[in-house]
Amino acid sequence: MLKISLSLANYWVYGYICVCLSFWGS
């Protein structure tokens, strides 16, 4: 259960960084 929540958190962090990078790049 902990593993799933950790991977889910990593997924959100990765997506947040991608959004920030694409926002700065525009």
PDBQT receptor file of N, H, CA, C and O in Angstrom, charges set to zero:
ATOM      1  N   MET A   1       0.844  -1.201   0.000  1.00  0.00    +0.000 N 
ATOM      2  CA  MET A   1       0.000   0.000   0.000  1.00  0.00    +0.000 C 
ATOM      3  C   MET A   1       0.885   1.260   0.000  1.00  0.00    +0.000 C 
ATOM      4  O   MET A   1       0.619   2.216  -0.729  1.00  0.00    +0.000 OA
ATOM      5  N   LEU A   2       1.920   1.242   0.814  1.00  0.00    +0.000 N 
ATOM      6  H   LEU A   2       2.136   0.465   1.406  1.00  0.00    +0.000 HD
ATOM      7  CA  LEU A   2       2.805   2.403   0.884  1.00  0.00    +0.000 C 
ATOM      8  C   LEU A   2       3.518   2.617  -0.446  1.00  0.00    +0.000 C 
ATOM      9  O   LEU A   2       3.734   3.747  -0.884  1.00  0.00    +0.000 OA
ATOM     10  N   LYS A   3       3.880   1.493  -1.079  1.00  0.00    +0.000 N 
ATOM     11  H   LYS A   3       3.704   0.575  -0.724  1.00  0.00    +0.000 HD
ATOM     12  CA  LYS A   3       4.569   1.588  -2.371  1.00  0.00    +0.000 C 
ATOM     13  C   LYS A   3       3.687   2.276  -3.401  1.00  0.00    +0.000 C 
ATOM     14  O   LYS A   3       4.161   3.100  -4.183  1.00  0.00    +0.000 OA
ATOM     15  N   ILE A   4       2.399   1.936  -3.400  1.00  0.00    +0.000 N 
ATOM     16  H   ILE A   4       2.013   1.266  -2.764  1.00  0.00    +0.000 HD
ATOM     17  CA  ILE A   4       1.466   2.515  -4.379  1.00  0.00    +0.000 C 
ATOM     18  C   ILE A   4       1.334   4.028  -4.162  1.00  0.00    +0.000 C 
ATOM     19  O   ILE A   4       1.360   4.800  -5.121  1.00  0.00    +0.000 OA
ATOM     20  N   SER A   5       1.194   4.441  -2.913  1.00  0.00    +0.000 N 
ATOM     21  H   SER A   5       1.173   3.814  -2.134  1.00  0.00    +0.000 HD
ATOM     22  CA  SER A   5       1.029   5.865  -2.631  1.00  0.00    +0.000 C 
ATOM     23  C   SER A   5       2.308   6.629  -2.972  1.00  0.00    +0.000 C 
ATOM     24  O   SER A   5       2.251   7.780  -3.405  1.00  0.00    +0.000 OA
ATOM     25  N   LEU A   6       3.457   5.988  -2.774  1.00  0.00    +0.000 N 
ATOM     26  H   LEU A   6       3.503   5.053  -2.422  1.00  0.00    +0.000 HD
ATOM     27  CA  LEU A   6       4.723   6.654  -3.093  1.00  0.00    +0.000 C 
ATOM     28  C   LEU A   6       4.858   6.843  -4.600  1.00  0.00    +0.000 C 
ATOM     29  O   LEU A   6       5.257   7.912  -5.062  1.00  0.00    +0.000 OA
ATOM     30  N   SER A   7       4.526   5.806  -5.364  1.00  0.00    +0.000 N 
ATOM     31  H   SER A   7       4.202   4.937  -4.989  1.00  0.00    +0.000 HD
ATOM     32  CA  SER A   7       4.630   5.907  -6.822  1.00  0.00    +0.000 C 
ATOM     33  C   SER A   7       3.614   6.925  -7.341  1.00  0.00    +0.000 C 
ATOM     34  O   SER A   7       3.884   7.631  -8.313  1.00  0.00    +0.000 OA
ATOM     35  N   LEU A   8       2.460   6.999  -6.705  1.00  0.00    +0.000 N 
ATOM     36  H   LEU A   8       2.241   6.425  -5.916  1.00  0.00    +0.000 HD
ATOM     37  CA  LEU A   8       1.440   7.959  -7.114  1.00  0.00    +0.000 C 
ATOM     38  C   LEU A   8       1.932   9.379  -6.842  1.00  0.00    +0.000 C 
ATOM     39  O   LEU A   8       1.721  10.275  -7.659  1.00  0.00    +0.000 OA
ATOM     40  N   ALA A   9       2.584   9.588  -5.704  1.00  0.00    +0.000 N 
ATOM     41  H   ALA A   9       2.756   8.860  -5.040  1.00  0.00    +0.000 HD
ATOM     42  CA  ALA A   9       3.127  10.905  -5.368  1.00  0.00    +0.000 C 
ATOM     43  C   ALA A   9       4.210  11.292  -6.374  1.00  0.00    +0.000 C 
ATOM     44  O   ALA A   9       4.280  12.441  -6.812  1.00  0.00    +0.000 OA
ATOM     45  N   ASN A  10       5.058  10.317  -6.737  1.00  0.00    +0.000 N 
ATOM     46  H   ASN A  10       5.001   9.384  -6.381  1.00  0.00    +0.000 HD
ATOM     47  CA  ASN A  10       6.110  10.593  -7.721  1.00  0.00    +0.000 C 
ATOM     48  C   ASN A  10       5.491  10.980  -9.057  1.00  0.00    +0.000 C 
ATOM     49  O   ASN A  10       6.008  11.846  -9.763  1.00  0.00    +0.000 OA
ATOM     50  N   TYR A  11       4.375  10.330  -9.399  1.00  0.00    +0.000 N 
ATOM     51  H   TYR A  11       3.955   9.627  -8.826  1.00  0.00    +0.000 HD
ATOM     52  CA  TYR A  11       3.687  10.621 -10.659  1.00  0.00    +0.000 C 
ATOM     53  C   TYR A  11       3.184  12.065 -10.673  1.00  0.00    +0.000 C 
ATOM     54  O   TYR A  11       3.330  12.767 -11.674  1.00  0.00    +0.000 OA
ATOM     55  N   TRP A  12       2.600  12.499  -9.575  1.00  0.00    +0.000 N 
ATOM     56  H   TRP A  12       2.482  11.929  -8.762  1.00  0.00    +0.000 HD
ATOM     57  CA  TRP A  12       2.080  13.869  -9.495  1.00  0.00    +0.000 C 
ATOM     58  C   TRP A  12       3.205  14.888  -9.548  1.00  0.00    +0.000 C 
ATOM     59  O   TRP A  12       3.091  15.918 -10.211  1.00  0.00    +0.000 OA
ATOM     60  N   VAL A  13       4.316  14.586  -8.827  1.00  0.00    +0.000 N 
ATOM     61  H   VAL A  13       4.408  13.749  -8.288  1.00  0.00    +0.000 HD
ATOM     62  CA  VAL A  13       5.467  15.506  -8.818  1.00  0.00    +0.000 C 
ATOM     63  C   VAL A  13       6.042  15.630 -10.227  1.00  0.00    +0.000 C 
ATOM     64  O   VAL A  13       6.368  16.727 -10.681  1.00  0.00    +0.000 OA
ATOM     65  N   TYR A  14       6.163  14.486 -10.915  1.00  0.00    +0.000 N 
ATOM     66  H   TYR A  14       5.898  13.595 -10.546  1.00  0.00    +0.000 HD
ATOM     67  CA  TYR A  14       6.717  14.497 -12.273  1.00  0.00    +0.000 C 
ATOM     68  C   TYR A  14       5.820  15.307 -13.207  1.00  0.00    +0.000 C 
ATOM     69  O   TYR A  14       6.309  16.094 -14.019  1.00  0.00    +0.000 OA
ATOM     70  N   GLY A  15       4.525  15.115 -13.091  1.00  0.00    +0.000 N 
ATOM     71  H   GLY A  15       4.128  14.476 -12.432  1.00  0.00    +0.000 HD
ATOM     72  CA  GLY A  15       3.582  15.852 -13.930  1.00  0.00    +0.000 C 
ATOM     73  C   GLY A  15       3.611  17.346 -13.627  1.00  0.00    +0.000 C 
ATOM     74  O   GLY A  15       3.503  18.170 -14.535  1.00  0.00    +0.000 OA
ATOM     75  N   TYR A  16       3.758  17.695 -12.346  1.00  0.00    +0.000 N 
ATOM     76  H   TYR A  16       3.846  17.025 -11.608  1.00  0.00    +0.000 HD
ATOM     77  CA  TYR A  16       3.808  19.101 -11.946  1.00  0.00    +0.000 C 
ATOM     78  C   TYR A  16       5.036  19.784 -12.537  1.00  0.00    +0.000 C 
ATOM     79  O   TYR A  16       4.958  20.918 -13.011  1.00  0.00    +0.000 OA
ATOM     80  N   ILE A  17       6.174  19.083 -12.504  1.00  0.00    +0.000 N 
ATOM     81  H   ILE A  17       6.237  18.162 -12.119  1.00  0.00    +0.000 HD
ATOM     82  CA  ILE A  17       7.416  19.629 -13.053  1.00  0.00    +0.000 C 
ATOM     83  C   ILE A  17       7.277  19.819 -14.565  1.00  0.00    +0.000 C 
ATOM     84  O   ILE A  17       7.711  20.831 -15.116  1.00  0.00    +0.000 OA
ATOM     85  N   CYS A  18       6.665  18.834 -15.227  1.00  0.00    +0.000 N 
ATOM     86  H   CYS A  18       6.312  18.012 -14.780  1.00  0.00    +0.000 HD
ATOM     87  CA  CYS A  18       6.483  18.925 -16.690  1.00  0.00    +0.000 C 
ATOM     88  C   CYS A  18       5.613  20.136 -17.026  1.00  0.00    +0.000 C 
ATOM     89  O   CYS A  18       5.901  20.859 -17.979  1.00  0.00    +0.000 OA
ATOM     90  N   VAL A  19       4.558  20.360 -16.256  1.00  0.00    +0.000 N 
ATOM     91  H   VAL A  19       4.323  19.772 -15.482  1.00  0.00    +0.000 HD
ATOM     92  CA  VAL A  19       3.669  21.489 -16.507  1.00  0.00    +0.000 C 
ATOM     93  C   VAL A  19       4.412  22.806 -16.306  1.00  0.00    +0.000 C 
ATOM     94  O   VAL A  19       4.248  23.744 -17.086  1.00  0.00    +0.000 OA
ATOM     95  N   CYS A  20       5.227  22.871 -15.259  1.00  0.00    +0.000 N 
ATOM     96  H   CYS A  20       5.360  22.109 -14.625  1.00  0.00    +0.000 HD
ATOM     97  CA  CYS A  20       6.002  24.091 -14.975  1.00  0.00    +0.000 C 
ATOM     98  C   CYS A  20       6.988  24.364 -16.104  1.00  0.00    +0.000 C 
ATOM     99  O   CYS A  20       7.139  25.504 -16.545  1.00  0.00    +0.000 OA
ATOM    100  N   LEU A  21       7.655  23.312 -16.568  1.00  0.00    +0.000 N 
ATOM    101  H   LEU A  21       7.532  22.387 -16.210  1.00  0.00    +0.000 HD
ATOM    102  CA  LEU A  21       8.643  23.485 -17.643  1.00  0.00    +0.000 C 
ATOM    103  C   LEU A  21       7.971  23.944 -18.924  1.00  0.00    +0.000 C 
ATOM    104  O   LEU A  21       8.480  24.830 -19.612  1.00  0.00    +0.000 OA
ATOM    105  N   SER A  22       6.832  23.350 -19.249  1.00  0.00    +0.000 N 
ATOM    106  H   SER A  22       6.419  22.630 -18.691  1.00  0.00    +0.000 HD
ATOM    107  CA  SER A  22       6.137  23.726 -20.484  1.00  0.00    +0.000 C 
ATOM    108  C   SER A  22       5.590  25.154 -20.358  1.00  0.00    +0.000 C 
ATOM    109  O   SER A  22       5.503  25.877 -21.350  1.00  0.00    +0.000 OA
ATOM    110  N   PHE A  23       5.222  25.554 -19.137  1.00  0.00    +0.000 N 
ATOM    111  H   PHE A  23       5.292  24.967 -18.331  1.00  0.00    +0.000 HD
ATOM    112  CA  PHE A  23       4.700  26.907 -18.919  1.00  0.00    +0.000 C 
ATOM    113  C   PHE A  23       5.816  27.936 -19.101  1.00  0.00    +0.000 C 
ATOM    114  O   PHE A  23       5.614  28.983 -19.717  1.00  0.00    +0.000 OA
ATOM    115  N   TRP A  24       7.007  27.622 -18.553  1.00  0.00    +0.000 N 
ATOM    116  H   TRP A  24       7.171  26.771 -18.053  1.00  0.00    +0.000 HD
ATOM    117  CA  TRP A  24       8.142  28.535 -18.678  1.00  0.00    +0.000 C 
ATOM    118  C   TRP A  24       8.632  28.594 -20.119  1.00  0.00    +0.000 C 
ATOM    119  O   TRP A  24       9.085  29.640 -20.585  1.00  0.00    +0.000 OA
ATOM    120  N   GLY A  25       8.541  27.451 -20.835  1.00  0.00    +0.000 N 
ATOM    121  H   GLY A  25       8.173  26.601 -20.457  1.00  0.00    +0.000 HD
ATOM    122  CA  GLY A  25       9.049  27.373 -22.203  1.00  0.00    +0.000 C 
ATOM    123  C   GLY A  25       8.193  28.170 -23.194  1.00  0.00    +0.000 C 
ATOM    124  O   GLY A  25       8.686  28.603 -24.236  1.00  0.00    +0.000 OA
ATOM    125  N   SER A  26       6.918  28.360 -22.867  1.00  0.00    +0.000 N 
ATOM    126  H   SER A  26       6.518  28.008 -22.021  1.00  0.00    +0.000 HD
ATOM    127  CA  SER A  26       6.038  29.052 -23.802  1.00  0.00    +0.000 C 
ATOM    128  C   SER A  26       6.297  30.556 -23.805  1.00  0.00    +0.000 C 
ATOM    129  O   SER A  26       5.641  31.295 -24.539  1.00  0.00    +0.000 OA
TER     130      SER A  26
